[in-house]
Amino acid sequence: MDTVAFHTLGCKVNQTETAALQNLFESVGYRTVPFSAPADVYIINTCTVTHLGDRKSRQIIRRARRINADAVIVVTGCYAQVSADDVMAIPEVDIVVGTHAREKLPELVLEAKETGRFSSVKPIDEKTGFESLPAAQTGSRTRAFLKIQEGCRQYCSYCIVPYARGPLHSRHLDDALAEAQRLAESGFRELVLTGVHLGSYGVDLPGNIALSDLISRISPLQGIERIRISSIEPTEITPDLVETIMQHKKVCRHLHIPLQSGDDQILRRMNRKYDSGEFLYLMHWLRAQIPEIALTTDIMVGFPGETEEHFANSVRLIEKIGFSRLHIFKYSPRKGTPAAKFPDQVPPSIKEERARHLAQLGDELAASYRERFFGKTVGVLFEEKAGRGKLAGLTEHYIRVAVKAPESLLGELIQVEITANGKNELAGEII
């Protein structure tokens, strides 16, 4: 039996797609092995959001060739889509495939074995619909990522994603429901709805379908105890969506809403569709509607032209909102985006200093948010062993909790009383 190994860089969408590719290869007879093991085929699903992502992709490609000099090495994902020639120029690479038309990868691998290296990257404007890949059948039966949307039309000035992922495409409602049902029957307890531009789900479908409609249809499914919404743009949080979250207890009280900058001038240069005042109002409104909601965000430092005053405005807004977690990015110029040509590029040392400042602030805000759960009872979906007879998992607010518990509780949603606020996690006792 031929073996295949996978490595994923980047976002949850990439993770979801890798799981789908794994199932695709297993369905035609391959056996999956760890990436560190010798394999007949290595598939690297790449990211190109930053230069660091590109560099990591190249390092992983070369590592695969060192493990097995005779393997077929496949590079797919966003880096492959936007820089196909650069990837094909890496001597270790055998096949380059972009972000669509990947359902024929097993056939392409056979072709490469017979004919040698080639690129099969199709122009992104040739993409005509949602990419049909099977979902994962293997791995943990705790949490599954259900991809329901792909593509982006935002065109933020710093972002390469629209060029890598193409126009908006939504998974048909019935297909998404059928997949959710199958995942429930397979034993998954939590579904994470993912997409490149998740809040735009349904805009290309007939019948005025929206994200809230899909959530309402998934919620009654037996076996699914949690529905989590992944990253969603602030401009796409509607009263209807919030009302849906409030109506369905299975929907996690957690939203990840990218801010990117707290300065209005920088937001305009980024081509974001809101200002700091509108964002702040939205956060206050969400907390008024759902007082216990966890709000996490993406924040970028070192965007071209960002002065100390601009950065200070971001810090003040972050403190005022009180996010429960910060995901910090250092701006990285991406060829083909408008911002790459902007003047006043910020030196790397200043980006590092600002990132460190925000990391410390993020730790303080996260610890403060965790503190409010001391003495309270929360549901924890146990996902992994944590050593010393403990299991760990997440609350609906996306907080990790470690508890002394038997392995038989892995995959179970258990009520836990929080007894301590540790470093980056809570501790508790099963009730």
C-alpha positions in Angstrom: 0.0 0.0 0.0 1.4 3.4 -1.0 1.8 5.9 1.8 1.1 9.7 1.9 2.1 12.4 4.4 0.7 15.9 4.8 2.0 19.2 6.2 -0.2 22.3 6.6 0.8 25.9 6.9 -1.6 28.8 7.6 -5.3 29.2 8.4 -8.1 26.9 9.5 -9.3 26.8 5.9 -6.0 25.2 4.9 -6.3 22.8 7.8 -9.8 21.8 6.6 -8.6 21.3 3.0 -5.7 19.2 4.1 -8.1 16.9 6.0 -10.2 16.7 2.9 -7.2 15.8 0.8 -6.2 13.1 3.3 -9.6 11.5 3.0 -9.4 11.8 -0.8 -6.1 9.8 -0.9 -7.2 7.3 1.6 -10.4 6.7 -0.4 -8.2 5.4 -3.3 -6.0 3.2 -1.2 -3.3 5.3 0.4 -2.2 5.0 4.0 -1.4 8.2 5.9 1.8 8.4 7.8 3.4 11.2 9.9 5.3 13.8 7.9 8.5 12.9 9.6 8.3 9.3 8.3 9.3 8.0 4.9 6.4 8.3 2.5 5.7 7.7 -1.2 3.9 11.0 -1.5 4.3 14.3 0.4 1.7 17.0 0.1 2.5 20.4 1.5 -0.5 22.8 1.7 1.1 26.2 1.7 0.3 29.7 3.0 1.4 33.0 1.4 -0.1 35.6 3.7 3.5 36.6 4.8 7.0 36.2 3.5 7.5 33.9 6.6 4.8 31.6 5.2 6.7 31.4 1.9 10.0 30.7 3.6 8.4 28.0 5.8 6.9 26.4 2.8 10.2 26.1 1.1 11.8 24.7 4.2 9.2 22.0 4.5 9.5 21.1 0.8 13.2 20.5 1.2 12.7 18.6 4.4 10.4 16.1 2.6 13.0 15.4 -0.1 15.6 14.7 2.6 13.3 12.2 4.2 12.7 10.3 1.0 14.6 11.2 -2.1 12.3 9.1 -4.3 9.0 10.5 -3.1 6.5 12.5 -5.2 6.3 15.9 -3.6 3.1 17.9 -4.2 2.8 21.6 -3.4 -0.6 23.1 -3.2 -2.4 26.0 -1.5 -2.1 29.8 -1.7 1.7 30.1 -2.3 1.4 27.6 -5.1 -1.5 29.5 -6.7 0.1 33.0 -6.7 3.8 32.0 -7.2 3.5 28.8 -9.3 6.7 29.5 -11.3 8.7 30.2 -8.1 7.5 27.0 -6.6 8.2 25.0 -9.7 11.7 26.4 -9.7 12.4 24.6 -6.4 14.2 21.4 -7.6 12.6 19.2 -4.9 9.1 19.8 -6.2 7.3 17.4 -8.6 3.8 18.7 -8.8 2.4 22.2 -8.3 -1.4 22.6 -7.9 -3.1 25.8 -6.7 -6.3 26.4 -4.6 -8.8 24.6 -6.8 -9.3 21.6 -9.1 -7.5 19.4 -6.5 -10.0 16.5 -6.7 -7.8 14.9 -9.3 -4.6 15.0 -7.3 -4.3 11.2 -6.9 -4.4 10.9 -10.7 -1.8 13.7 -11.1 0.5 11.8 -8.7 0.3 8.7 -11.0 0.9 10.9 -14.0 4.0 12.5 -12.3 5.4 9.0 -11.6 5.2 8.3 -15.4 6.0 11.6 -17.0 8.0 13.6 -14.4 7.6 17.1 -12.9 4.8 19.4 -14.0 2.6 22.3 -12.9 -1.2 22.1 -12.9 -2.1 25.5 -11.6 -5.2 26.9 -13.3 -5.9 30.7 -13.4 -8.0 31.7 -10.4 -10.6 33.3 -12.7 -11.3 29.9 -14.2 -12.8 28.8 -10.9 -16.5 28.4 -11.4 -17.8 27.1 -8.1 -17.2 25.7 -4.6 -14.3 23.2 -4.6 -15.8 19.7 -4.1 -13.5 17.8 -1.9 -14.5 15.0 0.6 -14.3 15.9 4.3 -12.1 14.2 6.8 -13.0 10.7 8.0 -9.9 10.3 10.2 -8.4 11.8 13.4 -10.0 13.0 16.5 -13.8 12.8 16.8 -14.0 15.9 19.0 -14.0 18.9 16.7 -14.5 19.1 12.9 -13.9 22.1 10.6 -16.8 22.4 8.1 -15.7 24.6 5.1 -18.8 26.4 3.8 -17.3 29.3 1.8 -14.2 30.3 -0.2 -13.0 33.3 -2.1 -12.8 37.0 -1.1 -13.8 40.3 -2.7 -12.6 42.6 0.1 -9.2 43.5 -1.6 -7.6 45.0 1.5 -4.5 46.8 0.3 -2.1 44.5 2.1 -3.7 41.1 1.3 -2.9 38.6 -1.3 -5.8 36.2 -0.5 -8.3 37.5 -3.2 -5.6 36.8 -5.8 -5.0 33.3 -4.3 -8.5 32.3 -3.6 -10.5 34.1 -6.3 -14.2 35.2 -6.2 -16.8 34.3 -3.7 -18.2 30.8 -3.8 -20.5 29.2 -1.1 -21.3 25.6 -0.4 -24.9 24.8 -1.3 -27.1 24.7 1.8 -28.2 21.1 1.3 -24.7 19.9 0.7 -23.4 21.7 3.9 -26.3 20.2 5.9 -25.6 16.7 4.6 -21.9 17.1 5.5 -22.8 18.4 9.0 -25.1 15.4 9.4 -22.4 13.0 8.3 -19.9 14.6 10.8 -22.4 14.3 13.6 -23.0 10.6 12.8 -19.2 10.1 12.8 -19.1 11.2 16.4 -17.9 14.8 16.1 -19.2 17.0 18.9 -18.2 20.5 17.8 -18.5 22.0 14.3 -16.3 25.0 13.4 -17.8 26.8 10.4 -14.9 28.0 8.3 -14.4 30.1 5.1 -12.1 32.6 3.6 -14.8 35.3 3.9 -17.2 33.5 6.2 -19.8 36.3 6.7 -20.4 36.4 2.9 -21.8 32.9 2.9 -24.8 32.6 0.7 -24.5 35.8 -1.3 -23.9 33.8 -4.5 -26.7 31.3 -3.7 -30.3 31.6 -4.8 -33.0 32.3 -2.2 -31.4 35.0 0.0 -29.4 32.4 2.0 -27.2 33.7 4.8 -24.9 32.3 7.5 -27.7 32.6 10.1 -29.9 30.2 7.9 -27.2 27.5 7.9 -26.6 27.8 11.6 -30.3 27.5 12.3 -30.5 24.4 10.2 -27.4 22.7 11.8 -28.4 23.5 15.4 -31.1 20.7 15.7 -28.8 18.0 14.5 -28.4 15.2 17.1 -24.8 14.7 18.3 -23.6 18.2 17.6 -23.3 20.0 20.9 -21.4 23.1 19.7 -21.3 25.3 16.6 -18.4 27.7 16.5 -18.1 30.6 14.0 -14.5 31.2 12.8 -13.2 34.6 11.8 -15.8 37.0 10.5 -15.5 40.5 9.3 -17.1 43.3 11.4 -19.1 44.6 8.4 -20.8 41.2 8.2 -22.1 40.9 11.7 -25.8 41.6 11.3 -28.7 41.8 13.8 -30.0 38.6 12.2 -26.8 36.7 12.9 -26.6 37.9 16.5 -30.2 37.0 17.1 -29.4 33.5 15.7 -26.5 33.2 18.1 -28.7 34.2 21.0 -31.5 31.8 20.0 -29.4 28.7 19.7 -27.5 27.6 22.8 -25.3 25.4 20.8 -23.6 28.4 19.1 -20.4 29.3 21.0 -20.4 32.7 22.6 -17.2 33.6 20.9 -16.5 35.7 17.8 -13.1 36.4 16.2 -13.5 39.8 14.5 -10.4 41.2 12.8 -9.6 44.8 13.8 -6.2 45.1 12.0 -5.7 48.7 13.2 -7.2 51.1 15.7 -6.3 54.2 13.7 -8.7 55.6 11.1 -6.0 56.8 8.7 -4.3 53.4 8.7 -7.7 51.7 8.3 -8.4 53.8 5.2 -5.0 53.0 3.7 -5.7 49.3 4.4 -8.9 49.6 2.5 -10.9 48.3 5.5 -14.6 49.2 5.3 -15.1 50.7 8.8 -13.5 53.2 11.1 -12.4 52.8 14.8 -15.6 54.4 16.1 -17.8 52.0 14.2 -15.8 49.0 15.4 -16.0 50.2 19.0 -19.7 50.7 18.7 -20.1 47.1 17.3 -18.1 45.7 20.2 -20.3 47.5 22.8 -23.5 46.4 21.0 -22.4 42.8 20.9 -21.7 42.9 24.7 -25.0 44.5 25.3 -26.8 41.7 23.4 -24.6 38.8 24.6 -22.9 40.0 27.9 -20.8 36.8 28.3 -19.4 36.9 24.7 -15.6 36.4 24.1 -14.2 38.8 21.6 -10.9 38.0 19.9 -9.2 39.8 17.1 -6.4 40.1 14.5 -4.2 43.2 14.8 -1.4 44.2 12.4 1.7 46.2 13.4 4.1 48.0 11.0 1.7 48.8 8.2 3.4 51.3 5.8 3.2 54.8 7.3 2.2 53.6 10.8 3.7 56.2 13.1 4.0 56.0 16.9 0.7 58.0 17.2 -1.1 55.6 14.9 0.2 52.6 16.9 -0.8 54.4 20.2 -4.3 54.7 18.8 -4.5 51.0 18.2 -3.3 50.3 21.7 -5.9 52.6 23.3 -8.7 51.0 21.3 -7.6 47.5 22.2 -7.5 48.4 25.9 -10.9 50.1 25.6 -12.5 47.0 24.0 -10.7 44.5 26.3 -10.4 41.6 23.9 -9.9 38.2 25.4 -7.1 37.3 22.9 -5.0 39.1 20.4 -3.6 37.5 17.2 -0.7 39.7 16.2 0.7 40.1 12.7 3.8 42.0 11.6 3.1 43.6 8.2 4.8 41.8 5.4 4.9 43.2 1.8 3.2 40.9 -0.7 4.1 41.3 -4.3 1.0 42.2 -6.3 -0.7 44.1 -3.5 -1.1 47.9 -3.5 0.5 48.2 0.0 3.8 46.7 -1.2 4.4 49.9 -3.2 3.4 52.3 -0.4 6.1 54.6 0.8 7.2 54.8 4.4 7.7 51.1 5.0 8.3 50.5 8.7 11.7 49.0 9.7 11.7 45.4 11.0 13.0 46.5 14.4 10.1 48.8 15.0 7.6 46.1 13.9 9.3 43.7 16.4 9.1 46.3 19.2 5.4 47.0 18.6 4.6 43.3 18.3 6.2 42.6 21.7 4.3 45.5 23.2 1.0 44.1 22.0 1.9 40.5 23.0 2.4 41.7 26.6 -0.9 43.6 26.4 -2.6 40.6 24.9 -1.3 38.4 27.8 -2.7 40.8 30.3 -6.1 41.1 28.7 -6.3 37.3 28.3 -5.5 36.7 32.0 -8.0 39.4 33.0 -10.7 37.7 30.9 -10.0 34.3 32.3 -10.2 35.6 35.8 -13.9 36.3 35.5 -14.6 32.5 35.3 -13.0 31.8 38.7 -15.5 29.8 40.8 -17.9 29.4 37.9 -19.1 26.3 36.2 -18.3 25.9 32.4 -18.6 23.2 29.8 -15.3 21.8 28.6 -15.0 19.6 25.5 -12.0 17.4 26.3 -9.8 17.0 23.3 -6.3 15.9 24.4 -4.2 14.5 27.2 -2.4 17.1 29.2 0.0 14.9 31.3 -0.1 13.9 34.9 -3.5 12.3 34.6 -5.1 15.4 33.1 -7.2 16.1 30.1 -7.5 19.5 28.4 -10.1 21.1 26.2 -11.8 24.4 25.3 -14.8 26.2 26.7 -17.3 27.8 24.4 -15.4 31.1 25.0 -12.2 29.5 23.5 -10.4 29.2 26.8 -8.2 26.1 27.4 -9.0 24.3 30.6 -6.9 21.5 32.1 -8.6 19.0 34.6 -7.6 15.8 36.3 -9.8 13.3 34.5 -9.8 9.8 33.1 -9.0 9.2 29.4 -12.5 7.8 29.0 -13.8 11.4 29.0 -11.9 12.3 25.9 -14.4 13.7 23.3 -17.0 14.4 26.0 -18.5 17.8 27.0 -18.2 17.9 30.8 -19.2 20.5 33.3 -16.2 21.8 35.2 -15.8 24.2 38.2 -13.0 26.6 37.6 -10.6 26.7 40.6 -7.4 28.5 39.3 -6.2 30.9 36.6 -2.9 29.5 35.3 -0.5 30.6 32.5 -2.5 30.6 29.3 -5.2 28.3 30.7 -7.6 27.7 33.5 -7.7 24.8 35.9 -10.7 23.2 37.4 -12.5 20.2 38.9 -15.2 18.0 37.4 -18.5 18.5 39.1 
